[in-house]
Amino acid sequence: MTLTAPAVIDERIKPAGLIITLLRRPEVGAAVAALAIFIFFSVSTQAFLTPAGVATWLYSASLFGIMAVAVALLMIGGEFDLSAGAMVGTTGLIVGIVTTEWGVNIWLALVMALAIALAIGAANAFVVMKTGLPSFIVTLATFFILQGVNLAVTKIITGTVSIQGMSAVPGFDAVRVFFGSSFSLFGMDVKISIVWWLAITALATWILLRTRAGNWIFAVGGQITSSRQVGVPVMKVKMGLFMTTAGAGWLVGMLQLFDVSTVQATTGIGQEFIYIICAVVGGCLLTGGYGSAIGAALGALIYGMTLQGIVFAQWDNNWLKAFLGGMLLLAVLVNLYVRRQAGVRS
Amino acid sequence: MTHAEASAAAPILEVRDIGKTYGSILALQGVSASVGVGEVLCVLGDNGAGKSTFIKILSGAHAHTQGKLLAYGIERTFGSPREALDLGIATVYQDLAVVPLMPVWRNFFLGSEVTRGFGPFSQLDVKGMRRITKEELAKMGIDLRDVDQPIGTLSGGERQSVAIARAVYFGAKVVILDEPTSALGVKQAGVVLKYIAQARDRGLGVVFITHNPHHAYPVGDRFLLLKRGTSLGDFKKSEITIEEMTKLMAGGAELDALAHELARS
């Protein structure tokens, strides 16, 4: 590497071997785990590797993956968003209610729901940044507010806890092309959400590693005071991250609504931790400043494969939770090891 | 740089009888010193001597309330650190403003990233930034095998030098170093002193704040001694010995008394 410079070899630094260099990448652990789980279910069940089977677990993974990638960006930026799951329900309900109950144009309804989601995201960011309170608490509050409002308002307006008659709304089929369609590939019935998932993972990776905004996301999560000192617009970065997570919630809300053409008032509740687990399994540090979008997408893939694999294997569904907990613990231990190997002093 | 040429003989940074009051508290008064091209000004003083106030005035964090501050011979009052930076006066604080988990090159350019392309499609010039980081560090005499390693893996002295190199690259003419050696061991402190000399040899003015005469003396050209918010004098190297300096800082009579007290009878 340094051919011209006189080679002064510092005896205290071991040459970083290939394994260490690889381990420095946050997503490597998740990639290994994903491969192991893929092989395990491919061998142990018959349905897993069939085109229909693959399409099923990819679809599951895609919905979690979109959120996990957004949550990973936020976590790298040093914050949490516990309202991310409830946001999926909120946006779906907004579109469902205003179109079926009030006859609002469906495209307008989409924009309205997006605007509300972004506003809630911005509000989260604003409260966190202005008060200095942990985002864990602030978004926990937002989560409960959304959960309550989702149920109460849906009941007041529709009299039930779900939206009916969505597919009869004018323009439903046109919107469905973007959010609820599917196409066939290698004999698989590929849902459009998988395309969204891949595109968003690619975009997020590019932003993180190759743009100024990405540099700033790592910086504000890694050391906020240093970031301020060198002129990183901390407020803007955090605001953008919270709004991105909320926007991803909107996208997943739409993907679900237009796929099954109904939405429950409880949609998304309890999923917020799964997004965080996917991000952590994918190599994100809980303390911020480190992680990867590809890793989060792999974390979601692991979740999707396990979720469906357990069904294919006809095991008790409850094993999923136990498995998830185990994966999380393992991921955190791997992260710890990686940080020590990389010799990072914080 | 016409104003610099017009007053080429003037020091880069000069203070005359400068002082600062916070409300009724006199933090600093009557301090005069200067730093020119390729010169190291050491500011020495014990805790509470007014070193921090002095840095804050030079770096633009606080405006002075008495006396004059001149940059390139022109009188200035800094309203913000940005104004000082625009004149090439950069401060490297103790915490160094680095993000430990990020690679060295990303830290080097953090907040001033080089991008290529337009608007939403502009992306980081990773290759260019890696190369410049390597070159700039080489100029400081640091040979890093891998500018991709997290900056947290560097030693304290190396991190300090990266911060200095960064300030220099982004146009600093004077670097103010706030206690760069205080948290370091003997050897690492030596490394930092070497980099200070390197910066001086490249024609920079260096303001080196420390409470350790043994760190200041080998590298300094001029020594400003502070005590309880006032100046004990601004000395050239030829005018003072290290023993005199130590004595002055501690308050000669007090140190003699202490020596007497501690001596075995």
Chai-1 contact restraints between the chains, C-beta under 6 A:
chainA,res_idxA,chainB,res_idxB,connection_type,confidence,min_distance_angstrom,max_distance_angstrom,comment,restraint_id
A,A5,B,D143,contact,1.0,0.0,6.0,A-B,restraint_1
A,V8,B,D143,contact,1.0,0.0,6.0,A-B,restraint_2
A,R210,B,Q123,contact,1.0,0.0,6.0,A-B,restraint_3
A,R210,B,L124,contact,1.0,0.0,6.0,A-B,restraint_4
A,T211,B,Q123,contact,1.0,0.0,6.0,A-B,restraint_5
A,R212,B,E113,contact,1.0,0.0,6.0,A-B,restraint_6
A,R212,B,T115,contact,1.0,0.0,6.0,A-B,restraint_7
A,N215,B,R106,contact,1.0,0.0,6.0,A-B,restraint_8
A,N215,B,E113,contact,1.0,0.0,6.0,A-B,restraint_9
A,F218,B,M102,contact,1.0,0.0,6.0,A-B,restraint_10
A,A219,B,V99,contact,1.0,0.0,6.0,A-B,restraint_11
A,A219,B,L110,contact,1.0,0.0,6.0,A-B,restraint_12
A,G222,B,V99,contact,1.0,0.0,6.0,A-B,restraint_13
A,G222,B,L101,contact,1.0,0.0,6.0,A-B,restraint_14
A,G222,B,M102,contact,1.0,0.0,6.0,A-B,restraint_15
A,Q223,B,V99,contact,1.0,0.0,6.0,A-B,restraint_16
A,S226,B,A97,contact,1.0,0.0,6.0,A-B,restraint_17
A,S226,B,V98,contact,1.0,0.0,6.0,A-B,restraint_18
A,S226,B,V99,contact,1.0,0.0,6.0,A-B,restraint_19
A,Q229,B,A97,contact,1.0,0.0,6.0,A-B,restraint_20
A,V230,B,A97,contact,1.0,0.0,6.0,A-B,restraint_21
A,V230,B,L110,contact,1.0,0.0,6.0,A-B,restraint_22
A,V230,B,G111,contact,1.0,0.0,6.0,A-B,restraint_23
A,G231,B,G111,contact,1.0,0.0,6.0,A-B,restraint_24
A,V232,B,G111,contact,1.0,0.0,6.0,A-B,restraint_25
A,G289,B,L101,contact,1.0,0.0,6.0,A-B,restraint_26
A,Y290,B,L101,contact,1.0,0.0,6.0,A-B,restraint_27
A,G343,B,T153,contact,1.0,0.0,6.0,A-B,restraint_28
A,V344,B,L101,contact,1.0,0.0,6.0,A-B,restraint_29
A,V344,B,P150,contact,1.0,0.0,6.0,A-B,restraint_30
A,V344,B,G152,contact,1.0,0.0,6.0,A-B,restraint_31
A,R345,B,G152,contact,1.0,0.0,6.0,A-B,restraint_32
A,S346,B,P100,contact,1.0,0.0,6.0,A-B,restraint_33
